[in-house]
Amino acid sequence: MPTSLNASTKLTLSENRKAITFSDKKDIGTLKLKGTNDLNYYQLNQIKRVRLVKRADGYYAQFAIQIDLKIESQTIGKAVGLDVGIKYFLALSNGKTIENPQFYRKSEKQLNRANRQKSKKYNKGACAAVT
């Protein structure tokens, strides 16, 4: 027996939760659900919203699910100061430093090669040779 998610949304999930039926004025009908996340882990009252998204490789159903997440943390009683700067990406008050991630310098060789390939595609002085 199919179960309805919400009376106002007009959505119905199949018993095995592998298909969803839309019964609104858009005439979408029944869609088969494929994917990595299993909806059997969640109660029906945890599913708050369903979005249909069209991408280049197909349609996707996105489920917004309410989860009560409790993170337990322990305080250790130590404080550390942070300084973001130019010479170092991050300097801590205990003396540790983190170097700048130089993305441009690391990819400069690839960028130069791509610029050379691009410049070979176009004839230099092609506009002057037309006359």
Backbone as ProteinMPNN parsed JSONL, in Angstrom:
{"seq_chain_A": "MPTSLNASTKLTLSENRKAITFSDKKDIGTLKLKGTNDLNYYQLNQIKRVRLVKRADGYYAQFAIQIDLKIESQTIGKAVGLDVGIKYFLALSNGKTIENPQFYRKSEKQLNRANRQKSKKYNKGACAAVT", "coords_chain_A": {"N_chain_A": [[0.846, -1.18, 0.0], [0.713, 2.117, -0.97], [2.253, 4.981, 0.562], [1.414, 8.213, 1.675], [3.22, 11.209, 1.554], [2.645, 13.863, 2.367], [-0.345, 15.603, 2.852], [-0.87, 18.027, 1.598], [1.069, 18.251, -0.369], [0.668, 16.273, -2.29], [2.118, 13.945, -2.924], [3.243, 10.608, -3.285], [4.802, 7.796, -1.964], [6.029, 4.6, -2.998], [5.577, 1.259, -1.614], [8.057, -0.064, -1.291], [9.649, 2.092, -1.478], [10.885, 2.851, -3.847], [9.772, 4.209, -5.885], [8.098, 7.203, -6.806], [5.098, 9.042, -6.784], [3.527, 11.692, -8.364], [0.697, 13.568, -7.958], [-0.436, 15.977, -8.883], [-1.394, 18.985, -10.669], [0.44, 19.062, -12.72], [0.801, 16.748, -14.169], [2.872, 14.784, -13.943], [3.186, 12.16, -12.938], [4.239, 8.795, -12.195], [7.475, 8.173, -11.03], [10.456, 6.313, -11.258], [12.768, 5.674, -8.734], [16.231, 5.896, -8.546], [19.438, 5.46, -7.139], [22.062, 6.258, -4.74], [21.495, 6.778, -2.088], [19.401, 5.425, 0.31], [15.966, 5.549, 0.895], [14.745, 4.134, 2.875], [15.932, 4.413, 5.298], [14.89, 6.602, 6.541], [12.136, 8.117, 8.252], [8.737, 8.782, 7.187], [7.761, 11.25, 8.053], [10.083, 12.695, 8.277], [10.861, 13.511, 5.765], [10.814, 16.45, 4.158], [10.629, 18.002, 1.794], [10.441, 17.671, -1.761], [12.301, 18.028, -4.654], [12.347, 18.37, -8.147], [14.891, 18.259, -10.46], [16.263, 19.359, -13.453], [18.952, 18.392, -15.338], [21.811, 18.337, -17.547], [22.325, 15.662, -18.064], [19.997, 14.335, -17.363], [17.02, 13.906, -15.296], [16.638, 14.67, -11.829], [15.733, 13.786, -8.503], [15.523, 15.587, -5.601], [15.648, 15.221, -2.189], [14.662, 16.85, 0.697], [15.528, 16.414, 3.929], [14.74, 16.195, 7.334], [16.913, 16.135, 9.973], [17.894, 15.499, 13.218], [20.729, 16.505, 14.516], [23.223, 15.85, 16.75], [26.121, 16.959, 18.104], [28.723, 16.064, 20.074], [31.119, 17.712, 21.942], [34.306, 18.154, 23.415], [35.83, 20.361, 25.619], [39.152, 21.501, 25.745], [40.479, 23.41, 27.086], [42.446, 25.066, 26.035], [43.583, 27.879, 24.218], [44.064, 29.275, 21.006], [45.587, 31.697, 19.023], [44.907, 33.154, 15.834], [46.404, 34.322, 12.832], [46.004, 35.758, 9.807], [47.872, 36.305, 7.003], [50.181, 37.877, 4.609], [52.791, 36.947, 4.116], [52.777, 34.402, 5.361], [50.223, 31.989, 5.042], [48.688, 31.264, 7.223], [49.245, 31.974, 10.571], [49.864, 30.749, 13.722], [49.379, 31.333, 17.256], [50.955, 29.696, 18.793], [53.299, 29.394, 17.437], [53.348, 27.872, 15.119], [53.264, 27.785, 11.554], [51.522, 28.063, 8.45], [52.095, 27.596, 5.113], [51.525, 29.645, 2.162], [49.158, 28.463, -0.171], [50.192, 28.156, -3.258], [48.586, 28.38, -5.863], [48.622, 29.499, -8.401], [51.352, 29.51, -9.118], [51.861, 26.787, -9.148], [50.312, 25.901, -11.276], [51.252, 27.329, -13.391], [52.938, 26.382, -15.438], [51.262, 24.68, -16.932], [49.429, 26.587, -17.778], [51.003, 28.268, -19.413], [51.646, 26.469, -21.457], [49.08, 25.982, -22.525], [48.466, 28.551, -23.463], [50.387, 28.81, -25.497], [49.531, 26.811, -27.285], [47.054, 27.858, -27.975], [47.792, 30.225, -29.273], [49.002, 29.226, -31.562], [46.89, 28.417, -33.094], [45.827, 30.602, -34.373], [46.497, 32.728, -37.116], [49.161, 34.941, -37.262], [48.997, 38.352, -37.889], [46.961, 38.2, -39.79], [44.978, 39.967, -40.52], [46.36, 42.058, -41.761], [47.281, 40.897, -44.107], [45.153, 40.779, -45.829], [44.765, 42.937, -47.522]], "CA_chain_A": [[0.0, 0.0, 0.0], [1.54, 3.328, -1.019], [2.094, 5.903, 1.672], [1.449, 9.611, 1.265], [4.168, 12.011, 2.325], [1.997, 15.028, 2.952], [-1.628, 15.784, 2.184], [-0.874, 19.236, 0.778], [2.017, 18.156, -1.473], [0.154, 15.302, -3.258], [3.192, 13.023, -3.267], [3.044, 9.288, -2.718], [5.925, 6.876, -2.116], [5.626, 3.204, -3.058], [5.879, 0.51, -0.391], [9.491, -0.311, -1.186], [10.268, 3.422, -1.588], [11.679, 2.911, -5.062], [9.023, 4.985, -6.868], [7.348, 8.317, -6.24], [3.999, 9.428, -7.665], [3.047, 13.057, -8.236], [-0.703, 13.614, -8.39], [-0.863, 17.367, -8.936], [-1.857, 19.435, -11.977], [1.542, 19.05, -13.69], [0.73, 15.473, -14.885], [4.182, 14.145, -13.966], [2.926, 10.729, -12.79], [5.098, 7.967, -11.363], [8.889, 8.157, -11.386], [11.261, 5.3, -10.59], [13.897, 6.293, -8.036], [17.501, 5.187, -8.544], [20.453, 6.273, -6.491], [22.894, 5.644, -3.72], [20.921, 6.952, -0.759], [18.184, 4.645, 0.463], [14.962, 6.269, 1.671], [14.242, 3.29, 3.956], [16.558, 4.825, 6.554], [14.209, 7.778, 7.075], [10.692, 8.061, 8.447], [8.031, 9.638, 6.244], [7.624, 12.61, 8.577], [11.369, 13.379, 8.168], [10.987, 14.046, 4.41], [10.128, 17.739, 4.196], [10.395, 18.578, 0.478], [11.009, 16.958, -2.899], [12.516, 18.906, -5.812], [12.772, 17.747, -9.392], [15.899, 19.106, -11.062], [16.661, 18.926, -14.785], [20.343, 18.675, -15.672], [22.147, 17.943, -18.911], [22.301, 14.211, -18.205], [18.722, 13.748, -16.956], [16.252, 14.498, -14.209], [17.015, 14.202, -10.503], [14.838, 14.122, -7.397], [16.263, 15.96, -4.396], [14.821, 15.125, -1.0], [15.105, 17.6, 1.87], [15.21, 15.555, 5.061], [15.03, 16.804, 8.631], [17.688, 15.252, 10.833], [18.356, 16.122, 14.455], [22.131, 16.149, 14.639], [23.818, 16.28, 18.009], [27.572, 16.773, 18.107], [29.285, 16.233, 21.404], [32.499, 18.175, 21.879], [34.956, 18.322, 24.707], [36.747, 21.496, 25.656], [40.451, 21.115, 26.289], [40.968, 24.502, 27.906], [43.534, 25.781, 25.4], [43.171, 28.842, 23.196], [45.102, 29.538, 20.012], [45.31, 32.87, 18.208], [45.14, 32.983, 14.399], [46.734, 35.532, 12.081], [46.046, 35.533, 8.372], [48.742, 37.34, 6.482], [50.682, 37.777, 3.245], [53.979, 36.096, 4.103], [52.267, 33.077, 5.676], [48.773, 31.88, 4.891], [48.121, 31.247, 8.558], [50.227, 31.907, 11.644], [49.224, 30.475, 15.006], [50.068, 31.95, 18.388], [51.908, 28.762, 19.385], [54.505, 29.398, 16.63], [53.211, 27.112, 13.875], [52.843, 28.564, 10.39], [51.071, 27.318, 7.279], [52.525, 28.335, 3.928], [50.506, 29.99, 1.179], [48.996, 27.507, -1.267], [50.435, 28.955, -4.456], [47.902, 27.699, -6.961], [49.058, 30.062, -9.682], [52.712, 29.052, -9.407], [51.823, 25.358, -9.448], [49.675, 25.646, -12.568], [51.789, 28.267, -14.373], [53.479, 25.632, -16.557], [50.121, 24.266, -17.747], [48.841, 27.784, -18.369], [51.873, 28.688, -20.504], [51.481, 25.516, -22.551], [47.769, 26.225, -23.127], [48.55, 29.807, -24.215], [51.137, 28.55, -26.721], [48.663, 26.064, -28.192], [46.018, 28.767, -28.458], [48.364, 31.186, -30.205], [49.303, 28.518, -32.799], [45.659, 28.238, -33.857], [45.491, 31.825, -35.091], [47.586, 33.284, -37.924], [49.562, 36.277, -36.828], [48.956, 39.341, -38.965], [46.015, 37.782, -40.821], [44.221, 41.134, -40.977], [47.205, 42.871, -42.618], [47.504, 40.203, -45.352], [43.932, 40.82, -46.622], [44.816, 44.026, -48.502]], "C_chain_A": [[0.889, 1.241, 0.0], [1.242, 4.247, 0.15], [2.264, 7.322, 1.179], [2.402, 10.375, 2.155], [3.458, 13.118, 3.077], [0.717, 15.267, 2.164], [-1.607, 16.985, 1.25], [0.049, 19.118, -0.434], [1.573, 17.202, -2.572], [1.269, 14.415, -3.8], [2.922, 11.693, -2.591], [4.278, 8.444, -3.009], [5.386, 5.451, -2.185], [6.039, 2.499, -1.778], [7.372, 0.285, -0.214], [10.315, 0.966, -1.32], [11.221, 3.523, -2.769], [10.96, 3.672, -6.171], [8.255, 6.072, -6.144], [6.307, 8.739, -7.272], [3.573, 10.844, -7.339], [1.629, 13.095, -8.769], [-1.221, 15.053, -8.361], [-1.249, 17.72, -10.366], [-0.777, 19.397, -13.055], [1.557, 17.777, -14.539], [2.097, 14.814, -15.024], [4.022, 12.635, -13.855], [3.919, 10.051, -11.878], [6.518, 7.961, -11.909], [9.592, 7.073, -10.589], [12.477, 5.981, -9.98], [15.099, 5.367, -8.094], [18.494, 6.063, -7.802], [21.161, 5.533, -5.392], [22.276, 5.744, -2.33], [19.572, 6.26, -0.692], [17.209, 5.413, 1.344], [14.392, 5.432, 2.804], [14.846, 3.664, 5.304], [15.774, 5.93, 7.251], [12.721, 7.513, 7.229], [10.025, 9.015, 7.46], [7.886, 11.067, 6.747], [8.941, 13.375, 8.562], [11.565, 13.99, 6.783], [10.151, 15.313, 4.335], [9.79, 18.273, 2.813], [11.055, 17.707, -0.575], [11.11, 17.948, -4.045], [12.899, 18.055, -6.998], [13.69, 18.723, -10.109], [16.259, 18.519, -12.417], [18.096, 19.368, -15.032], [20.608, 18.147, -17.065], [22.038, 16.432, -19.108], [21.028, 13.571, -17.677], [18.05, 14.528, -15.846], [16.67, 13.859, -12.888], [15.962, 14.634, -9.498], [15.707, 14.406, -6.176], [15.299, 15.951, -3.225], [15.443, 15.953, 0.108], [14.606, 16.842, 3.094], [15.624, 16.245, 6.346], [15.728, 15.77, 9.5], [18.114, 16.054, 12.056], [19.775, 15.626, 14.721], [22.683, 16.717, 15.937], [25.302, 15.938, 17.975], [28.076, 17.055, 19.518], [30.745, 16.644, 21.263], [33.028, 18.355, 23.294], [35.894, 19.509, 24.627], [38.049, 21.046, 26.307], [41.085, 22.241, 27.092], [42.13, 25.279, 27.317], [42.966, 26.712, 24.337], [44.35, 29.118, 22.277], [44.672, 30.751, 19.206], [45.689, 32.616, 16.757], [45.451, 34.323, 13.765], [46.848, 35.158, 10.612], [46.852, 36.664, 7.762], [49.18, 37.078, 5.061], [51.869, 36.821, 3.184], [53.608, 34.64, 4.368], [50.758, 33.098, 5.508], [48.108, 31.968, 6.254], [49.257, 31.124, 9.555], [49.472, 31.738, 12.957], [50.039, 31.076, 16.138], [51.052, 30.997, 19.055], [53.16, 28.585, 18.516], [54.408, 28.626, 15.329], [52.739, 28.035, 12.755], [52.451, 27.613, 9.266], [51.384, 28.178, 6.065], [51.339, 28.639, 3.014], [50.377, 28.885, 0.14], [49.085, 28.26, -2.591], [49.876, 28.229, -5.669], [48.387, 28.212, -8.311], [50.436, 29.533, -10.063], [52.714, 27.572, -9.793], [51.257, 25.088, -10.834], [50.202, 26.57, -13.662], [52.332, 27.55, -15.608], [52.354, 25.182, -17.495], [49.5, 25.457, -18.452], [49.681, 28.285, -19.546], [51.738, 27.772, -21.711], [50.153, 25.738, -23.268], [47.767, 27.514, -23.937], [49.322, 29.623, -25.52], [50.284, 27.799, -27.738], [47.58, 26.96, -28.783], [46.585, 29.728, -29.498], [48.725, 30.53, -31.534], [48.071, 28.362, -33.68], [45.346, 29.432, -34.737], [46.707, 32.315, -35.869], [47.899, 34.692, -37.452], [49.56, 37.192, -38.026], [47.993, 38.979, -40.072], [45.234, 38.959, -41.354], [45.039, 41.988, -41.942], [47.397, 42.23, -44.003], [46.297, 40.279, -46.287], [44.054, 41.847, -47.726], [45.506, 43.712, -49.76]], "O_chain_A": [[1.732, 1.394, 0.884], [0.123, 4.285, 0.662], [3.145, 7.609, 0.367], [2.393, 10.208, 3.375], [3.649, 13.287, 4.281], [0.706, 15.145, 0.939], [-2.264, 16.963, 0.209], [-0.159, 19.811, -1.429], [2.06, 17.311, -3.697], [1.344, 14.169, -5.003], [2.432, 11.649, -1.463], [4.746, 8.379, -4.146], [4.407, 5.122, -1.516], [6.761, 3.062, -0.955], [7.896, 0.427, 0.891], [11.545, 0.92, -1.28], [12.244, 4.203, -2.695], [11.479, 3.775, -7.282], [7.816, 5.888, -5.009], [6.586, 8.79, -8.47], [3.291, 11.168, -6.185], [1.382, 12.698, -9.908], [-2.319, 15.312, -7.868], [-1.416, 16.824, -11.193], [-1.075, 19.683, -14.215], [2.267, 17.732, -15.544], [2.447, 14.336, -16.103], [4.659, 11.897, -14.606], [4.391, 10.642, -10.906], [6.734, 7.767, -13.106], [9.358, 6.926, -9.389], [13.143, 6.777, -10.642], [15.005, 4.193, -7.737], [18.39, 7.289, -7.842], [20.91, 4.355, -5.136], [22.512, 4.88, -1.485], [18.706, 6.483, -1.538], [17.581, 5.878, 2.422], [13.63, 5.95, 3.621], [14.322, 3.269, 6.345], [15.977, 6.168, 8.442], [12.122, 6.78, 6.443], [10.66, 9.942, 6.957], [7.887, 12.003, 5.947], [8.945, 14.582, 8.806], [12.37, 14.91, 6.639], [8.926, 15.262, 4.435], [8.766, 18.937, 2.654], [12.088, 17.084, -0.328], [10.139, 18.627, -4.377], [13.69, 17.121, -6.87], [13.322, 19.875, -10.341], [16.53, 17.323, -12.526], [18.42, 20.553, -14.949], [19.72, 17.571, -17.694], [21.696, 15.972, -20.198], [20.984, 12.347, -17.551], [18.446, 15.642, -15.504], [17.008, 12.677, -12.829], [15.372, 15.708, -9.62], [16.521, 13.576, -5.77], [14.253, 16.6, -3.267], [16.62, 15.783, 0.426], [13.402, 16.654, 3.27], [16.715, 16.807, 6.441], [15.209, 14.678, 9.734], [18.636, 17.162, 11.93], [19.985, 14.475, 15.101], [22.613, 17.922, 16.182], [25.683, 14.776, 17.837], [27.878, 18.137, 20.069], [31.513, 15.999, 20.55], [32.288, 18.665, 24.228], [36.663, 19.642, 23.675], [38.046, 20.306, 27.29], [42.127, 22.041, 27.717], [42.749, 26.078, 28.02], [42.001, 26.381, 23.648], [45.496, 29.186, 22.722], [43.529, 30.829, 18.755], [46.679, 31.939, 16.48], [44.845, 35.339, 14.108], [47.685, 34.341, 10.228], [46.553, 37.839, 7.977], [48.652, 36.198, 4.381], [51.939, 35.977, 2.291], [54.078, 33.743, 3.668], [50.1, 34.099, 5.794], [47.099, 32.653, 6.426], [50.132, 30.271, 9.406], [48.552, 32.499, 13.259], [51.241, 31.301, 16.0], [51.909, 31.445, 19.817], [53.996, 27.73, 18.81], [55.315, 28.719, 14.501], [51.931, 28.938, 12.97], [52.98, 26.507, 9.15], [50.99, 29.342, 5.996], [50.297, 27.986, 3.08], [51.387, 28.413, -0.38], [48.132, 28.932, -2.987], [50.6, 27.555, -6.401], [48.542, 27.437, -9.255], [50.658, 29.15, -11.211], [53.479, 27.155, -10.663], [51.68, 24.142, -11.499], [49.646, 26.591, -14.76], [52.199, 28.062, -16.719], [52.481, 25.291, -18.715], [49.086, 25.348, -19.607], [49.127, 28.685, -20.571], [51.717, 28.236, -22.851], [50.103, 25.687, -24.497], [47.135, 27.574, -24.992], [48.96, 30.209, -26.54], [50.312, 28.119, -28.927], [47.233, 26.832, -29.957], [45.928, 30.014, -30.498], [48.755, 31.218, -32.554], [48.198, 28.193, -34.893], [44.664, 29.286, -35.752], [47.821, 32.319, -35.344], [47.006, 35.519, -37.269], [50.078, 36.829, -39.082], [48.187, 39.413, -41.207], [44.856, 38.963, -42.526], [44.472, 42.586, -42.857], [47.651, 42.942, -44.975], [46.407, 39.875, -47.445], [43.485, 41.642, -48.797], [45.599, 44.565, -50.643]]}, "name": "protein", "num_of_chains": 1, "seq": "MPTSLNASTKLTLSENRKAITFSDKKDIGTLKLKGTNDLNYYQLNQIKRVRLVKRADGYYAQFAIQIDLKIESQTIGKAVGLDVGIKYFLALSNGKTIENPQFYRKSEKQLNRANRQKSKKYNKGACAAVT"}
